[in-house]
């Protein structure tokens, strides 16, 4: 009996132990899933912004047509900058106008569109007029006492760019760093232009509405002072191989040497004679009072002629389109060889004035919007 009770107890204990062991699964410790460390990220690149007051040139696939009509679609997307110029002659006796500028660039060239108000189209640039006695009179400004014609001249526009940042303070003062008003006043009433020191050089783009033919005259500025051998002081023309403009005058400079069937004898328009169309003057065809232009022009070949252009005058507005290679390789040109750099320029406008231009105060930064 005791054995039976003992067996029952053993079996009961075993049942209890088995129940305890089966009452729940043995907990399993698991590791969290392995994760890759976060990838290192570059800080965000800030959006490109142009300097305050800058003229921004935008990238385009195709170059605009340089015909003075400004109807190419590329211009519509280019931001416009307006520069006020003051202190010049004429411009309806205000001496002022506003120059509107846009710019675009392609893979190898840069282009500009310029418009500005000018009350008159000035083509009457010192023509010859036949007198009743058969002699010729050169029409001039009676108040011109030396390179200061403000009556019988042409309309012009100029940009000036420091080359290799060689002109100190140009960024703040503009072309004033090179202007010397009143110097040699007895010979040059409007003064001279030159830089302060040797090695300071600027590129001048000087558009001349009568003397240029589908180009902007490419010039430069250095530190040369006025003298009998350098009456233009620091202003010089870039080298050329041929072409350009020349006075239309006979050997003794008493009258014109050539005329052209394209010239209107009653007005002298267009104000110039194409070298390709010039013909000898036939006295039998002359009429008292008629005009013959005083200038003969042709395309400039060489460094001086590397800025192509087209222009038009309509309803009191000049429209000028021009462009050149970003990099010309000339020591006399600003080189746009770093599209991330900031360049500076100043602008001037001439209304029927030889030298008394309306000028910009200070300078304008010029940048290329990244592609």
SETORMI-198382 format. One record per residue (C-alpha): residue in one letter; x, y, z. Coordinates in steps of 0.25 Angstrom, whole numbers, plus 2048, in hexadecimal, padded with zeros to 3 digits. Layout:
residues N
REC rest  xx  yy  zz
REC    A   X   Y   Z
...
//
This chain:
residues 371
REC rest  xx  yy  zz
REC    X 800 800 800
REC    X 80B 809 804
REC    X 812 806 7F7
REC    X 805 80A 7EF
REC    X 804 817 7F6
REC    X 813 81A 7F4
REC    X 811 817 7E5
REC    X 805 820 7E4
REC    X 80D 82B 7EB
REC    X 818 82A 7E1
REC    X 80F 82A 7D5
REC    X 807 836 7DB
REC    X 815 83D 7DC
REC    X 819 83A 7CE
REC    X 80C 83F 7C9
REC    X 80D 84C 7D0
REC    X 81C 84D 7CB
REC    X 817 84A 7BD
REC    X 80C 854 7BE
REC    X 815 85F 7C3
REC    X 81F 85C 7B7
REC    X 814 85D 7AD
REC    X 80D 869 7B2
REC    X 814 872 7A9
REC    X 81F 872 79E
REC    X 82D 875 7A2
REC    X 830 884 79F
REC    X 839 886 793
REC    X 842 892 794
REC    X 843 898 786
REC    X 84D 8A3 781
REC    X 847 8AF 779
REC    X 848 8AF 76A
REC    X 855 8B4 766
REC    X 854 8C2 75F
REC    X 85E 8C9 756
REC    X 864 8D6 75C
REC    X 85D 8E2 755
REC    X 865 8E6 748
REC    X 86D 8F3 749
REC    X 866 8FE 742
REC    X 86C 90B 73B
REC    X 867 918 740
REC    X 85D 91E 737
REC    X 863 927 72C
REC    X 85D 935 72E
REC    X 855 93B 722
REC    X 85E 944 719
REC    X 85B 952 71A
REC    X 860 95E 712
REC    X 867 96A 719
REC    X 85E 976 71C
REC    X 85C 97F 710
REC    X 863 975 707
REC    X 860 973 6F8
REC    X 85E 964 6F7
REC    X 861 95C 6EA
REC    X 859 950 6E8
REC    X 85D 943 6E0
REC    X 856 941 6D3
REC    X 857 936 6C9
REC    X 857 93F 6BC
REC    X 85D 94D 6BA
REC    X 854 958 6B7
REC    X 854 95F 6A9
REC    X 85B 96C 6AA
REC    X 852 974 6A1
REC    X 84D 97F 6AB
REC    X 83F 97A 6AB
REC    X 840 973 6B9
REC    X 835 969 6B5
REC    X 83D 95C 6B9
REC    X 836 954 6C3
REC    X 842 953 6CB
REC    X 842 961 6D0
REC    X 834 95F 6D6
REC    X 83A 956 6E1
REC    X 846 95F 6E4
REC    X 844 969 6F0
REC    X 845 977 6ED
REC    X 84E 981 6F4
REC    X 84B 990 6F3
REC    X 857 99A 6F5
REC    X 855 9A9 6F5
REC    X 85F 9B2 6EF
REC    X 860 9C1 6F1
REC    X 869 9CD 6EE
REC    X 86A 9CC 6DF
REC    X 867 9D5 6D4
REC    X 85A 9D6 6CC
REC    X 84F 9CB 6D0
REC    X 845 9D6 6CE
REC    X 84D 9DF 6D7
REC    X 84C 9D6 6E3
REC    X 859 9CF 6E1
REC    X 853 9C2 6E6
REC    X 84D 9B5 6E2
REC    X 84B 9A7 6E7
REC    X 853 99B 6E1
REC    X 84B 98E 6E1
REC    X 854 982 6E0
REC    X 852 973 6DF
REC    X 85C 968 6DC
REC    X 85D 959 6D8
REC    X 868 94F 6D5
REC    X 86B 942 6CE
REC    X 876 939 6CF
REC    X 880 942 6C9
REC    X 87A 950 6C8
REC    X 873 95B 6D0
REC    X 869 964 6CA
REC    X 862 971 6CF
REC    X 855 979 6CB
REC    X 855 988 6CE
REC    X 84A 991 6CD
REC    X 849 9A0 6D1
REC    X 841 9AC 6CD
REC    X 847 9B7 6C4
REC    X 83E 9C2 6BF
REC    X 846 9C3 6B2
REC    X 84D 9B9 6A8
REC    X 85A 9C1 6A6
REC    X 860 9BD 698
REC    X 865 9CB 694
REC    X 873 9C9 697
REC    X 87B 9D5 691
REC    X 877 9D3 683
REC    X 87C 9DB 677
REC    X 872 9E5 671
REC    X 874 9EB 663
REC    X 874 9FA 663
REC    X 86E A03 658
REC    X 87D A07 654
REC    X 880 9F8 651
REC    X 889 9F7 65E
REC    X 886 9ED 669
REC    X 882 9F0 678
REC    X 885 9E6 683
REC    X 879 9E7 68C
REC    X 87E 9E8 69B
REC    X 879 9ED 6A8
REC    X 87D 9FC 6A9
REC    X 880 9FA 6B8
REC    X 889 9EF 6B6
REC    X 897 9F4 6BB
REC    X 89E 9E6 6BA
REC    X 898 9D8 6B9
REC    X 88B 9DD 6C0
REC    X 880 9DC 6B4
REC    X 872 9DC 6BA
REC    X 86A 9E1 6AE
REC    X 86E 9D9 6A2
REC    X 872 9CB 6A7
REC    X 86D 9BD 6AA
REC    X 866 9B5 6B5
REC    X 870 9AC 6BC
REC    X 870 9A2 6C8
REC    X 87C 99D 6D0
REC    X 87F 992 6DA
REC    X 88C 992 6E2
REC    X 891 985 6E9
REC    X 89D 984 6F2
REC    X 8A7 979 6ED
REC    X 8AB 96F 6F7
REC    X 8A6 978 702
REC    X 8B2 981 700
REC    X 8AB 98E 703
REC    X 8AA 991 712
REC    X 89D 996 717
REC    X 896 994 709
REC    X 88B 98B 710
REC    X 886 998 719
REC    X 88A 9A4 710
REC    X 888 99E 702
REC    X 88F 9A6 6F7
REC    X 891 9B2 700
REC    X 89E 9AC 704
REC    X 8A3 9AF 6F6
REC    X 89C 9BC 6F3
REC    X 8A4 9C9 6F4
REC    X 89A 9D4 6F1
REC    X 89F 9E2 6ED
REC    X 8AE 9DD 6EA
REC    X 8B4 9E4 6DE
REC    X 8A7 9EC 6DE
REC    X 8AC 9F6 6D3
REC    X 8AE 9EA 6CA
REC    X 8A4 9E0 6CF
REC    X 898 9E6 6D6
REC    X 893 9D9 6DC
REC    X 8A0 9D4 6E1
REC    X 8A8 9C7 6DF
REC    X 8A6 9B8 6E3
REC    X 8B1 9B0 6E8
REC    X 8B4 9A6 6F3
REC    X 8BD 9AA 6FF
REC    X 8C8 9A0 6FD
REC    X 8CF 998 6F3
REC    X 8C9 98A 6F2
REC    X 8BB 98F 6F6
REC    X 8B3 98C 6E9
REC    X 8A5 98B 6E5
REC    X 89D 986 6D9
REC    X 894 991 6D2
REC    X 888 98D 6C9
REC    X 885 999 6C1
REC    X 879 998 6B8
REC    X 878 9A4 6AE
REC    X 86B 9A4 6A6
REC    X 871 9AA 69A
REC    X 880 9A6 699
REC    X 87D 997 69D
REC    X 878 98D 693
REC    X 871 981 69A
REC    X 87C 981 6A5
REC    X 87F 988 6B2
REC    X 88D 98F 6B2
REC    X 896 988 6BB
REC    X 8A0 991 6C3
REC    X 8A8 991 6D0
REC    X 8AC 99B 6DA
REC    X 8BA 99C 6E1
REC    X 8C2 9A6 6E9
REC    X 8C7 9AE 6DD
REC    X 8C7 9BD 6E0
REC    X 8C3 9C8 6D6
REC    X 8CE 9CD 6CD
REC    X 8D0 9D2 6BF
REC    X 8D3 9C4 6BB
REC    X 8C7 9BE 6C2
REC    X 8BB 9C8 6C2
REC    X 8B1 9BD 6C6
REC    X 8BA 9BA 6D3
REC    X 8B6 9AD 6D8
REC    X 8AC 9A9 6CE
REC    X 8B0 9A0 6C2
REC    X 8AA 997 6B8
REC    X 8AE 988 6B8
REC    X 8B7 983 6AC
REC    X 8B0 981 69F
REC    X 8B4 97A 692
REC    X 8AB 983 689
REC    X 89E 98A 688
REC    X 898 994 691
REC    X 895 9A3 68E
REC    X 89C 9AE 687
REC    X 899 9BD 684
REC    X 893 9BF 676
REC    X 89C 9CA 671
REC    X 8A4 9CE 665
REC    X 8B3 9CF 666
REC    X 8B3 9DE 66A
REC    X 8A7 9DB 674
REC    X 89F 9E6 66D
REC    X 893 9DD 66A
REC    X 88F 9CE 668
REC    X 896 9C4 660
REC    X 88A 9BB 65E
REC    X 87B 9BA 65E
REC    X 871 9AE 65D
REC    X 864 9AC 655
REC    X 85E 9A8 663
REC    X 860 9B6 669
REC    X 854 9BF 66A
REC    X 85A 9CC 665
REC    X 84F 9D5 66C
REC    X 853 9CF 67A
REC    X 860 9C8 679
REC    X 859 9BB 67E
REC    X 85D 9B1 682
REC    X 869 9B9 687
REC    X 874 9B0 681
REC    X 879 9AA 674
REC    X 87B 99B 673
REC    X 889 999 66E
REC    X 884 98E 665
REC    X 87A 998 65F
REC    X 883 9A5 65D
REC    X 884 9AB 650
REC    X 88C 9B7 64B
REC    X 884 9C4 64B
REC    X 87F 9C9 63E
REC    X 87E 9D8 63E
REC    X 873 9D8 633
REC    X 86A 9D1 63D
REC    X 86C 9DB 649
REC    X 862 9E4 64E
REC    X 864 9F1 656
REC    X 860 9EE 665
REC    X 861 9DF 664
REC    X 868 9D6 66F
REC    X 872 9CB 66E
REC    X 876 9C3 67A
REC    X 884 9C6 681
REC    X 887 9B8 684
REC    X 889 9AB 67C
REC    X 888 99D 684
REC    X 88A 98F 682
REC    X 88B 982 68B
REC    X 896 982 695
REC    X 89F 975 693
REC    X 8A8 971 69F
REC    X 8A8 973 6AE
REC    X 8A0 980 6AE
REC    X 895 97A 6A6
REC    X 891 96E 6AF
REC    X 884 974 6B5
REC    X 879 971 6AB
REC    X 86C 97A 6AC
REC    X 85F 97F 6A5
REC    X 857 98B 6A9
REC    X 84A 992 6A6
REC    X 844 9A0 6A9
REC    X 835 9A1 6AA
REC    X 82B 9A9 6B2
REC    X 836 9B0 6BA
REC    X 83D 9A3 6BE
REC    X 84A 99E 6BB
REC    X 84B 98E 6BB
REC    X 858 988 6BA
REC    X 85C 97A 6BA
REC    X 86A 975 6BB
REC    X 873 969 6BF
REC    X 881 963 6BF
REC    X 889 957 6C3
REC    X 889 955 6D2
REC    X 898 953 6D0
REC    X 89F 95B 6C5
REC    X 8AE 959 6C9
REC    X 8B1 967 6C7
REC    X 8B9 96F 6D1
REC    X 8B0 97B 6CF
REC    X 8A3 974 6D2
REC    X 89C 96F 6DF
REC    X 89C 960 6DF
REC    X 88F 959 6E4
REC    X 897 94D 6E7
REC    X 891 94A 6F5
REC    X 882 949 6F5
REC    X 882 949 704
REC    X 889 956 705
REC    X 883 964 707
REC    X 887 96F 6FC
REC    X 884 97E 6FC
REC    X 881 988 6F2
REC    X 87C 996 6F0
REC    X 874 99C 6E5
REC    X 873 9A9 6DE
REC    X 869 9AF 6D3
REC    X 86C 9BA 6C9
REC    X 861 9C2 6C2
REC    X 866 9C9 6B6
REC    X 873 9CB 6BF
REC    X 882 9C9 6BC
REC    X 886 9C8 6CA
REC    X 87B 9CD 6D4
REC    X 875 9C0 6D7
REC    X 86B 9BD 6E2
REC    X 871 9B5 6EC
REC    X 86E 9AA 6F7
REC    X 872 9AD 705
REC    X 87A 9A1 70A
REC    X 87B 993 704
REC    X 872 987 701
REC    X 875 979 705
REC    X 873 96F 6FA
REC    X 871 960 6FC
REC    X 86E 953 6F5
REC    X 862 94B 6FA
REC    X 867 93D 6FB
REC    X 862 933 6F1
//
